[in-house]
Amino acid sequence: MHVPDDTPETCPTCGAAYDSVSVHDAGLMVNLLDNDRYRRVCFEPVADDDGDPLVAFYHHTHAQVGAAD
């Protein structure tokens, strides 16, 4: 996993503000059922400089998606 230097201002998947972004090249697991910090994670397929496939994760807080606690 790595954090890119050139991130978009809003999430390219849903258009909302996001708290952080990470890019992954291997297996992963997402569980937001009991997550106090993030309410939603959007996934965006991307590629590295060599064209290898990656997945970017855009992490949205509860407030950023208008979710009640």
C-alpha positions in Angstrom: 0.0 0.0 0.0 1.1 3.6 -0.6 -0.3 7.1 -0.5 0.0 8.9 -3.8 1.3 12.5 -4.0 -1.1 13.7 -6.6 -4.6 13.1 -5.3 -7.8 14.6 -6.7 -9.7 17.2 -4.7 -12.8 15.0 -4.5 -13.5 11.3 -4.8 -13.6 10.3 -8.5 -16.1 7.6 -7.7 -18.8 9.5 -5.8 -17.7 13.2 -6.0 -17.7 13.7 -2.2 -14.9 15.0 0.0 -12.6 12.3 1.5 -10.3 12.1 4.5 -7.5 10.0 2.9 -6.6 7.9 -0.1 -4.4 4.8 -0.4 -3.4 2.7 -3.4 -3.1 -1.1 -3.2 -1.5 -3.8 -5.3 -2.4 -6.9 -3.3 -5.2 -8.5 -1.4 -7.2 -6.6 1.1 -10.3 -6.7 3.3 -12.8 -3.9 4.2 -15.1 -4.0 7.2 -16.9 -0.8 8.0 -19.6 -2.2 10.3 -17.8 -1.2 13.5 -15.6 1.6 12.2 -15.7 4.8 14.3 -13.7 6.8 11.8 -14.9 5.9 8.3 -18.4 5.4 7.1 -17.6 4.6 3.4 -14.7 3.6 1.2 -14.9 4.1 -2.5 -12.8 2.0 -4.9 -11.3 3.3 -8.1 -9.3 1.2 -10.5 -6.0 2.9 -11.4 -2.6 1.8 -12.9 1.0 2.5 -11.9 3.5 4.1 -14.3 4.2 0.7 -15.9 0.5 0.1 -16.5 0.1 -2.5 -13.8 -3.4 -2.5 -12.3 -4.0 -1.1 -8.8 -7.0 -0.1 -6.7 -7.2 3.3 -5.0 -9.3 3.5 -1.8 -11.0 6.9 -0.9 -11.8 6.9 2.8 -14.9 9.0 3.8 -15.7 10.0 7.3 -19.2 9.8 8.7 -19.6 13.6 8.4 -18.3 13.7 4.8 -21.1 11.4 3.7 -23.8 12.9 5.9 -24.3 9.9 8.1 -25.6 10.2 11.6 -23.6 8.6 14.4 
